Amino acid sequence: MADVHVEAARKAVQPRQFGEIGAQDVQRTGRRGSAAGQREGSAHAAHRAHASKLFPVVTTPRDAMLSPLAGPYRMGAIGRHGAGARDDTGFREVLMAGAASPVRGLDGQGLPGSVGDRRREISLTSSTSAPPRVWLDAPRRREREGVGVARYAAVLAQTLETLGAPPAFVRDAAPSDARAQNRLAAWLRAQRAGVRRLRPAGDDQTWTRRDLFAEAQSYFNRHGRLMELTVPDPPTVMHWTYPVPLAMTGTRNLYTIHDLIPLQRPDLTGVDPRRHRRLLEAVATRADHLVAVSEHTRRALIEILGASPHRVTNTWQASPDAERNSPAEWPPLPPGLVEKGYFVAVGAIDPRKNLTRLAAAWRAAGAPLPLVIVGPDGWRAETVLKGLPSDPRLIRLPWLERRALLALIARARALLFPSLAEGFGLPALEAMHLGAPVLASAEDGLAEVVGDGGLLVAPEDEAALAAAIGRLAGDDRLRETLIRAGSKRALAFSHHAYGRRLAALYQAVADQSLAPLHDAG
């Protein structure tokens, strides 16, 4: 009976087609920048070198597929097409390729990320126009912790480089070792209202302010609004990769909202839902456009926050580097593990990952294969760990180097990822890229990502989980079927497809004759 439940849940969740990105999808809430500075095309090499330091790019033959589309480009923006700027043919080719070439799925229908034949709906500029200049945020704390948002930002930067428009970065200047003193100083500076000026860190690829992100959080607590930033020559788009309480004057501010879990399931996170709602509402009010990573999140932004559908675009994501690593480069498995002889679960140890129920279902399945849980301690980790069974076959690895983690996923019997709530579900996508079967939750953004590429199960049904784990342990034909299906599914989330979606979004935002930009108030 549980097997029937698994199949029913799998069929119930159908992949959503990526929403249409066109000129009409961009809310007219900004205007063309007034002060125009020149950007020389010769800055291209410097941008690429600097971005590579922040977000290293591994070059493989697969990247060669994109290189013809990333040819000469023109640094600049509306009102900033300086002399000496280079041709933007590469960026426009990507945009047109995305407009005319839908990605087809397992059933012949458009998968998430396919744009369809929307050429007429994308307002392209003339052949002399330039690709938009895009800046990204890059907090130091996020990089140190290696969280999923950091990987999202890394892929975004890599994809912009591939499109021939490497970004600049907004960072917090390196703090001292006295963390308590830094927090106090940031809190004191946040008491003053007004606009903050960013300074270049020796070049024009990185713009900084001491303890910027800590000060912004304190500023929001004190004043109830976003902290405004200014630079001498703003980019076309400032893309904040997380809902931070910051905004830049004189440009279009885009914010990526990964999920609304603190509002939808406050029992699964330590984030204060009331403050988080206030922050999201402030971001949604100030934003020129919102970016979602799944249709689930896009619908939540519209239904819960009341965002206009025309101001929210779902771009999905791409796998950070799973497709860019050769098995020959992978390190050996941890002692005691053999290829295809273990299950793996990846993610922080917290209630949202559903690990207690997963471990109980794994034991109930009676499979002899070990279960390896990889991830750092998260919110209420101690409670979760106490709920795990005492079993020598249950292995906990708090941390693995990136290549070792990819090798562990690729060589597993299957990835088990029945999370209770996800905005996207990056580990599942990485597993499909790597050729590992996926068992995932039949809910939220995770079900959209996996679609027909994996085995979807109701995450709170322990019997259904146990039955699915048993099938994966003993059915080689099912495993091979899921590997093939997952590999096909992952194509919709390739860097190539992601680049087309981003090109369409940024160009549509940049091409609009928008209403006045927000002024700091």
Secondary structure as GFF3:
##gff-version 3
##sequence-region A 1 521
A	DSSP	alpha_helix	2	12	.	.	.	ID=ss1
A	DSSP	three_ten_helix	23	25	.	.	.	ID=ss2
A	DSSP	three_ten_helix	41	43	.	.	.	ID=ss3
A	DSSP	alpha_helix	44	54	.	.	.	ID=ss4
A	DSSP	three_ten_helix	61	65	.	.	.	ID=ss5
A	DSSP	three_ten_helix	67	70	.	.	.	ID=ss6
A	DSSP	alpha_helix	89	100	.	.	.	ID=ss7
A	DSSP	three_ten_helix	119	121	.	.	.	ID=ss8
A	DSSP	beta_strand	134	137	.	.	.	ID=ss9
A	DSSP	alpha_helix	140	145	.	.	.	ID=ss10
A	DSSP	alpha_helix	148	162	.	.	.	ID=ss11
A	DSSP	beta_strand	168	173	.	.	.	ID=ss12
A	DSSP	alpha_helix	179	190	.	.	.	ID=ss13
A	DSSP	beta_strand	196	197	.	.	.	ID=ss14
A	DSSP	beta_strand	199	200	.	.	.	ID=ss15
A	DSSP	beta_strand	206	210	.	.	.	ID=ss16
A	DSSP	alpha_helix	212	223	.	.	.	ID=ss17
A	DSSP	beta_strand	227	230	.	.	.	ID=ss18
A	DSSP	beta_strand	237	240	.	.	.	ID=ss19
A	DSSP	beta_strand	246	248	.	.	.	ID=ss20
A	DSSP	beta_strand	252	257	.	.	.	ID=ss21
A	DSSP	alpha_helix	261	264	.	.	.	ID=ss22
A	DSSP	three_ten_helix	266	268	.	.	.	ID=ss23
A	DSSP	alpha_helix	273	286	.	.	.	ID=ss24
A	DSSP	beta_strand	289	292	.	.	.	ID=ss25
A	DSSP	alpha_helix	295	303	.	.	.	ID=ss26
A	DSSP	three_ten_helix	309	311	.	.	.	ID=ss27
A	DSSP	beta_strand	312	314	.	.	.	ID=ss28
A	DSSP	three_ten_helix	322	324	.	.	.	ID=ss29
A	DSSP	three_ten_helix	327	329	.	.	.	ID=ss30
A	DSSP	beta_strand	343	346	.	.	.	ID=ss31
A	DSSP	three_ten_helix	351	353	.	.	.	ID=ss32
A	DSSP	alpha_helix	355	365	.	.	.	ID=ss33
A	DSSP	beta_strand	371	374	.	.	.	ID=ss34
A	DSSP	alpha_helix	381	386	.	.	.	ID=ss35
A	DSSP	beta_strand	394	397	.	.	.	ID=ss36
A	DSSP	alpha_helix	402	410	.	.	.	ID=ss37
A	DSSP	beta_strand	414	417	.	.	.	ID=ss38
A	DSSP	alpha_helix	426	434	.	.	.	ID=ss39
A	DSSP	beta_strand	438	441	.	.	.	ID=ss40
A	DSSP	alpha_helix	444	450	.	.	.	ID=ss41
A	DSSP	three_ten_helix	451	453	.	.	.	ID=ss42
A	DSSP	beta_strand	455	457	.	.	.	ID=ss43
A	DSSP	alpha_helix	462	474	.	.	.	ID=ss44
A	DSSP	alpha_helix	476	490	.	.	.	ID=ss45
A	DSSP	three_ten_helix	491	493	.	.	.	ID=ss46
A	DSSP	alpha_helix	495	511	.	.	.	ID=ss47
###
